[in-house]
Amino acid sequence: MSPQLRQLFVSIILFCEVADSVIFFLKLWRLMHDDTLHYLRSIYKMPNLRLSNAELQNYILYELELPFNAAATSFEKYNLPVLDGYLLSEVRNKLLREEFNYDVTELTS
């Protein structure tokens, strides 16, 4: 359902007059990420992967940027938050994720 919601979000931004696109995004981004953790856990083969809200939000921005680029436009034109390249690279860095994804209780036993 999230891919459809992301596409609907892009369509609304592109074809409707949204008074404040930042507020619109901030209210809806949590609805657009339910498939994200499952996807990242499966591609990185890390079932316990956890992401902060900032990382999730940034990954959603990445997912939204693709259809914006396909429509030959950008976030800046619609005053949407800008993608944080550092956070995105952090999400994608599997080795770093593995370092931070240890079970403290298991290590202390």
Sequence and secondary structure as in RCSB ss.txt:
>XXXX:A:sequence
MSPQLRQLFVSIILFCEVADSVIFFLKLWRLMHDDTLHYLRSIYKMPNLRLSNAELQNYILYELELPFNAAATSF
EKYNLPVLDGYLLSEVRNKLLREEFNYDVTELTS
>XXXX:A:secstr
 HHHHHHHHHHHHHHS  S HHHHHHHHGGGG TTHHHHHHHHHT TT    HHHHHHHHHHHHHHHHHHTT  T
GGGT     HHHHHHHH HHHHHHH   HHHHH 
